[in-house]
Amino acid sequence: MKLLFFFSAFLILCRPAAAQDKAPPVVEDFAKKINNSTAMVVDEHLNVLALQTDDDKYDVVGVDDKMQQVWKIPVAGDNLWMKKFKSKILVLTSLANKSRAAGDINYTAYVVDPATGKITTSKVVYHATSEFVQQPQLFTGDGDFFKLAVRTTTRKENIGMFAEMFKSGSAIANEWNQTADLRIISYTEKLDTINTLRPVLTNGIFLSLTVSKNQDVFIGWFNGPSMEIYKYDAGQTKPSNFLAVPVDFKPGRNSIVANSLFLRPSENKNILNFGLIYSNEKGFNELGIGRLNFSTNQKNFVTQAFDKANLNAWKKNFQPLNKDLDDVDFGLAGGMTIQYLEEVNGKIVVAAAPNWHQTSRYGTIYATSSMVLNGYDENLNLKFSQVLPTNAFHGVDNPTISFHVRKNELNILANTKNGIASNACAYAVLDLNTGKWAKMYKLSKKKIAALAYSKGSSVLWFGDRFVLPYFSLALYSATKNSVTLQTNLYQD
């Protein structure tokens, strides 16, 4: 808190002017005393914003393109996920039973009518009783099915601080990396169980799992020196194929690598795109992008090192669109992580930026630095490489980034420094046809608190506009936030 007070003192002396003269419409205090939030797009006029009001409570709120709340549903849960399902909204929550042993957790699904906000069906779809940490993932494709994947680690729930003191970093990482159980459960529209897939567990380290819109399952394992990615055709209990990709990758003794691999099914049901960042043999972070064809066994894999030479080249070649965003700074490049990976109209687009934190006697600063965006063709030939020169910090939360494809353009919203002691939100538009920036500027912060920041996971994307929820610490609280909404037009 001393660090936050230190930043606040600067605001009196330094309050930079916003990049835009016109003040966009704002709804102040749309929500109060919020812990966290996440959003999903329903259609061009309706989005859903899930607001965590307490450690085990959420409000699921329908928000229209006029920033009006159209309905609200309170649900119980420690965690929450949302997806489209059968023209409705599927909300999944997990809630630990505090009166029982650690690991006793109910996963409850709610099917919500987006027009009325009424819950049409709800049911406990999975009851976890393991004493070990479980990691769930929710898949619905284009909204045609409901699958819940649950991986059980060998990490015990609710380990006390005293027990942790006697464990090495490698022992803790090993607990997270090992997989004791893995299951993928399919459900009907009425939330009844159809079947459960229990994939074969390999001797390697679990990397990632995904389900295509055709309900094929892809699972990645690391069996050094190769990644092995298995494909399970829809409805089958044994893999139809697996492809191995050699990588210059050695997990560190203290590395938690589970979920470090980004798996993205292509529009072609036989093709899988993937990406990961790892420390190569020379000790540099390296981006690996791959494309696997499970019908022909063709494997493409390309790499790009985030070494000093490449970072300097990106910085030197950057051509700013305006003076407000011209400072390329990769910060602690060793913290480079994939922020976005998707196939868009035949191009594979990937974005990577450093996420890092620094701790001192005043507290901890969370930061993200300038972003690299690459575009590849279907043969993984590099078609463009751009930089977004945003650099943000916060004293409580890690600044996150939002991406949205519209009219073959990639819209990006990212926090960035606004003077000495505050953040603004940068808006950038990348033309995916040319690989060049079409727009890049700071959004106005008029009527927005100087220390307020935006959460990438909470941005509301509509047909002709987007709405940013800005979060600012509530008075006398180190964790609770007030939420202010701001509307901006795309300005085509």
C-alpha angles and dihedrals in degrees: 000000000000088000092053090050089051091054092046091056090063093056092074091055101035124035109153122212118255119251093237123062097203116075110228118225113279135193106203120210094006085164134007136207096017124167100191143336146201133191141203134192116241098174141318092294105032134054130170123229120194111204120194105220097176139000090279105021136079137182112215105205131189110218124189128208090267090063090251123143106235098178141352133205124189114214134177119240147121089217134018138199130185133198139157113263128177094337088309137087120265114207118188122189133181120209126183118221101236094193095058138057120300112276096038099128133158121211109205124190124205124192109207129194103228093207096058106015089234120146105235097181136008133175144154099255099178134021115198117203100165119122087218128084114269124204115207129198126190123214130181103154108209088345095283100115144015121229127168117199117196124187118192115209128197090245112113120232120250098006110186123239091244093059092047092056091071096050126091121227091250092053092052092047090049091055091055095043098050118087119214096174139002126188137166115204124198123207139193125236087265089055095250117144115257101180144322125235115209104192120208111267114226127207090250135086118281111244108172148322134213141170122219124223086257089059094249112147124223121191127185126206131176113229098167131268087023140046111227117204118192127200122209112192115226111285095007125121098203128056116263092205144344131206127202123214119193111223133185088239133133116172111229118240090251097039122122100204101169110120091011093119118082110214117191120176115221125229084256104079092217095055129080126188120203142175139186140167119223142160109264128212091274092055096251125126109252132194116222121193121185141180121197127192108201093189096054098023089233113157126195121182128169131179139202123190121221090217128143094268095053094042091051091048092053090048094048096046097046113116111198121221092206139004094250092069110035107106110102108196122161093191110193098002089186087076093060112146135174110260099176138010124172141141109239120183093330096318125107108219121193131179125194131182136165117261112191144148136212125205127203137158088277094058139267129313118205115204145175124198139201117322131229117212121193130185123200133185123232090277090052094250108155107247100174142358120196139172129223106203099212123139121179140171138188135182098221111020138037110251109240134197133230127213129192130173115219128163092349090306127115110225115203131189118190136164115246138175116280104191123313104320113018144058132232129189118254119211117203133174121200117199103223092199095058100022089230132122113260096182137006126167145123118268120233118268096194109144089010121112112254094236093044116116136190126242115222092211091056103052114124114219118199135174100271102008146026130225123216119205106211117203124209128173114263117238114279092007132109095192111021118091139199114222123219121185124217126187123213128178122228090235097213 
